């Protein structure tokens, strides 16, 4: 699985596209707009994977010539930045989340989890140089409000979000891979487990591997699969929030 990098395009042109400061009607493309191009690119990436994304493939989906796209988007690097910012705008941002800051952070984590499941190609994009578009900044603003006023410094607020969102990024990979495996093999996790369970019982000799046999059997019977990514995500999220709670609780008053 190859990795793409955000922020590889011309920064001035990327920002102009992200904030739509220079968009003009195209004589060649009719009603073609940056928005339509980006939606088509996201559809290609969702359906075929990021490796299939190219200016030519997007043009084919829109039934226009490849060169027509370049009148709106200078290249794939800038297109990827706008794709990222566009999907960041999908997360739900309610104002009345119960449970205080823990409930707010949990809601943010689950929204980001769902975002990756809708757009698995996000896992292939390195975003250490993020696209500074309106949706990303609005998302960051909303997520910061989850921990504003609970006693953290500004740097700690940013670091807490980095911790939670980084955890989601790592945890969701198992769920994405499980979904992709089911599509590629035509076999669900439960079907795979039932097919392999009799053979696993033979290789997991409890005399040689006592812990692996005991724990693996218990987990497999519970999950009816080798793993349960969603359950593991919720378990890990609770432990992350427990750690943040210690940080908040032990903060000196003042």
N, C-alpha and C positions, 0 to 999 in steps of 0.2 A: 504494500500500500504506500504510494508515493505521498510526499508532503508538499503542500503548496504554502506560500507565505503571503500574508497580508502586508500591505504597505510597500509592494514592489513597484507600483506604478509611479508615474510622475505625481508628486504630492499636490502641486497646484491644480492639476487636471482632476485628480481624484477628489479633492475637496470641492471643486466646482460641480462635479457630478453628484457627490454626496448631498450637497446642499442645494442642488439644482439652480445654480446662479447663472448658468450660461446656456441653458437648453433652448434650442430654436427648432421650429418646425423643419422637417426635411422635405425637400422637393422630390427626392428620389423615393423616399420610403413612405410617402403618403401620411398615414396617421401613426407612423412608427415613432415611439418615444423611448426615452431611457427607461421609464417604468415598464413598458412592454418587453423591452430587451432583457431587463433584469428578471422579470417574472419567467420568461422563457428559459433563461440560463438556470434559474433555480429549479425549474421543472426538469431540465436535462440532468442536473446534478442529483436531484432526488431519485429520478427513475433509473439513471445509468451510472451514477457515480461520478466523482470529481474527475477521474481520469478521462472520462468521455467529453468533458467540457472543453470546447474550443469556440472561437469566433465563427468558424465555418458551421459547426454543429448547431449553434444557436440560430444562425442565419437560416439553416435548413428548417428548423422548427417554426420559424416565422415566415417561411416561404419568401425570403428576400435574398438578394445577392450579398455575399460576405462583405464586399466593400461598402455596402450601404450602412452596415453597422458602424463602420469607422467614422461616419459623419456624426455619430452620437457618442460613441465610446472609443477612446483611442487604442485600447488594447485589453488583453485578458487580465493584466494586473489591476487596472482600474475597475474592470467589470467585477472582479472578485471582491474588491473592497465594498462596492455598492451592494452586491449580493449579501455579504455579511451584515451590513447595516440594515438592509431590508428585513432579513429574518429576525434580527434582534428586536424589531418592532412588533413581533408577534406575541411576546410574553404578556400574560395578564398581569395587571398592576392594581389590584383592589386597594382601597384606602382603609377598609374595615376588617383587617385580618385579626381574628381572635388569638389569644395566647401570648400577647406582649411581643418582645423582640424575638423570643424563640419561635413563636408562631409565624412571625414575619419572615425570619430567615428560612424556616422550613418551607414556607410557601414559595420563596424565591428559588430555593434549591429544586423543588419539584417542578417549577415552571421551566427551569433550565434543563432538567432531565427530560421533560417532554419535548423541549425544543430540539435536543439532540436526536431523539427518537424520530421526530418528523423529518429532520435533515441530517442524516448520518454523516454526510460529507463534511460537516463541521469538524469532525474529529480529525480530518486530514489537513486542516488549515492551522498553521502556527500563527498565533495572534499576539506575539510579544510586541509587535508594532501595529496596534489596532487601528482600524479605520475610524477617524474622528468624525463620524457622521451624526446626524440628529437623533437617530434611534438608539445608537450606542450610548450617547451622552444622556439621553432621557432615561435609559435603562439603568445606567450608573447612578444617576440622581435618585431614582426611585429606590434602588437597592441600598444606597447610603442612608436613606430615611429610616430603614429598618433598624439601624443601630445608632441613630442620632439621639443624643440626650440620655444615654444609659451609662455615661461615665468614661467612655473611651476617648482617647486622643484622636485627632484627625488621622494620624498615621495608623493607629490601631483600627479605626473604622475601615480604612482601605485594606489593611491586612486581613481583617476578618472576612471581608468580601472575597479577597483573593483565596483565602483558605477554603471557604464554602464552595465557591465556583470551581476552584481547582479540584476539590474532592468530587464534585459532580462530573467533571470532565473525565476523571479517571474511572469512576464507578460505572458510568453509563456505557463504557466500551463493551463490557460483558453482555449487557442487554442488546446492544446493537449487533454484536457478533452472533448472539443466539438467534435473533430475528433473521439475519442474513443467512445463517446456516440452515434454518428451516426452509427458506425460499430456495436456496441452491440445492438442497438434498431432497426436498419434498417430504421430509420427515420431521415431525415435531420433537421437542425435547422429551416429552413423555414417551413417544414411540421409540426414540433412540434408547431411552433408559430401559424400557421393557425388552428391547432386542439385545442389549448388552449385559443386563443385570445377571443372567445365569452364568456368563463367562467371568464377570467381575468377582462373583462369589468364589470361583475356582482359584483366581490369582491372588485374591486378598486373603492369604493364609493367616489366620489369627495367631498362630504360634510364631510366625516370622514377623508379622506386622500387626501387633495387637492393637495399637492405637488407630492406625489407618483403617483396620478392619472394623473396629467398633464405631468410631466416629463416622467413617465413610458410609457404613451401612445405615446408621441412624439418619444421616443427612440425606442420603439417596432415597430412603423410604419416605422421608418427610417431603422432599421436593419433587419426587418422581422425575428427577433429572440429576445431572451432575452438579448443578448449582441453581440458585434462584436469585438472579441479579437484582430484581426489584426488592426482594426481602433483604438482601445484603446491603442495598443502598439505604433502606430505612434504618437498619441497625447502625450502620456507619454514621449516618446523618445524626442520629440521636447522640452518639458518642462525641461527635464534633461539637454539637450544641452543649453537651455537658462540659466540655473543656472550655468553651467560651464563657459558660456560666461561672466557672471557677475564676476566670480572669475578671469578670464583672463583679462578682461577689467579694473578691479579695482586694478590690481597689480601695485605697484609703479614702475616707470621706473628707471632703474639703472643698 
